[in-house]
Amino acid sequence: MTSYGYEGRKPKIDGEAYIFPNATVIGDVTVGKRTWVGPGAVLRGDYGKIEVGDFTAIEDNCVVHSRPGETTRIGSHVTMGHNAVVHTAKIKDWAVIGMGSVVSDFAELGEWSAVGEGAVVKNKDVIPDRKIAVGIPAKVVAEVTDRYVQLWTAYKERYNAFCVSYSGTLEKHE
């Protein structure tokens, strides 16, 4: 992991989190327990603040940033799919952000909400608890079912296990 302080602001990363060696964490960033940050991800708290809860997965090449003086909050048990972008938004616990999605300034995703792949949640939009939103701009199209919750809980547990299995098992091959 590449970790940088910036103008006196330094990352605070829980000892049980796993940050991939080529992920970058800059400035005022807090990463919670058993949170997994994948290859190429960037959490940039240079002039804003980023708070990531426990047991969250920020997959490969995700970008998290905030406006000056603002905070991006990503709750616990959240899954951010590959290449997702979250900027000055609030993501509540258990939310799922699909691959390649964008969650823009001051948007909010409710608990157990889901944003489909490639969707764009516009500035100040709100996706309520247990709703699924897709498209550009993202629109609510369905309810999160109990079966969905069951499946995604298992997927999320796999990423939490990565925090342990990746620590000490990665082998660099030239």
N, C-alpha and C positions, 0 to 999 in steps of 0.2 A: 504494500500500500504506500502511496505517496501522500503524506500528510504535511500540510503547511499551516503555520500561523500567519495571520495577516493583520497588520496594524494592531498588534496586541491581542487579537482574537484567535484562540486556539481550539482545535477540535477536542471534544470529550467523547471518547469511544469506550464503551463498556468492554471489559476484559473477555467476556464471552461472545462478543460480536466477531464476525469474520469479514474482513475487508480484503478483497482480492488484491494481489500484489500490484496489478496495474490499474487499479481504481485510484481516484484522486479525491481527497477530502481537504477542503481549504477553509480556514477561518472559523467562524462561530457556528459550528456544527456539533450537535449532540446525537450520538448513535446508541440506541438501547441494547439491552441484553439479547443475545442469540439472534441479532439482526445480521443478515447476510447481504453484502454488497458485492455484486458481480464484476467480472472483467470489464474494464473501460468505463465504468460508471463514474460520474463526476457529481460531487456534492459540494457546491461552491457557496460558502457563507462569507463572502468577502465584504460585502456592504449590507447584506441582510443576514437573517438568522435562519438556521434550519434545525428542526427538532424531529428526530425519527424515533418512534417508540420501540418496544420490545417485539421480538419474534417476527420482524418484517423482512421481506425479500425485495431488494432493489436489484433487478436483474441486469444483464449485460448492456452496457452503453446507455444506461439511463442518465438523464441530466436533471438535477434538482438545484434550483436557484431561487433567490428572493430579490424583490425591489429594495432599494436603500431604506433602512430603518424598519423594514417589514419582516414577518416571519412566515416561513413555510412550515406547516405542521403535518407530519405524516404519522398516523397513529400506530397502534400495535396490531400485529397479525395482518398487515397490509401486504399485498403483492403488486409490485410494479413490473409489468412485462417488459421484455427487451425493447430498448430504444424509446421508452416512454419519457416524456418531459413533464415535469411539474414545476410551476413557477408561481410563487407567492400564493399558494392555495392551502386549503385545509382538507386533509384526507382523514376521515374518521376510521376507527378500528374495523378490521376485517374487510375493508374495501379491496376491490380488484381493479387494476388499471391495465387494460389490454396492451399488447405489443404495439409500439408506434403511435400511441395516443398522446394527446397534449391536454393538460389540465392547466388552464391559464389563470392569470392574476385574479385573486380574490374569489375564485370558484370554490365550491365546497362539495365534497362527496360524502354522503351519509354512510352510517354503519351498514356493512354488508351490501353496499351498492357496488355496481359493476359497470365499467366503461369498456365497450367493445374495442377490438383492434382497430387502430387507425382513426378513432373518433377524436373530435375536438370539443372539449368542454370550454366554452367561451368565458371571457371575463365576467365575473360575478354570477355565473350560472350556478344553480344548486341541483344536484341529483339527490333526491331524498333517500332515506334508509330503505334498503332491500328493493331498490329499483335497478333495472338494467337500461343503460342508455347507449345508443349507437349513432353513428353518422357524423356528418359535418354540416351544421353544428350538431352536437350530440342531443338526441331527443330520447325521452323515456319510452321504451317499447314493451317492457315486460316487468313482471315481479320476480324477485329471487325466491326460488322454491326451497323447501326443506332439503330436497335431494341435492340441489346445487350447493347448499351450505355443507352438507355431508361430504360431497366430493372435494370441494375447495378446502375444507378443513384438512383433509388428508394430503392434498397437494402442498398446503402451507407447512404442514409438519415435516414434509420432506426437505424443504429449504431450511427449516430450523435445524434439522439433523446435519445439513451441510456445514453448519458452523463448527461442529465437532469433527466430521469426517474430512473436511478440507484442511483443517489445522494439522499439519504434519504428514499428510498423505500425498500432496502434490509433488510430482517429480518433474523437474525441468529437463527437457531433452533438447540437445543442440542439433 
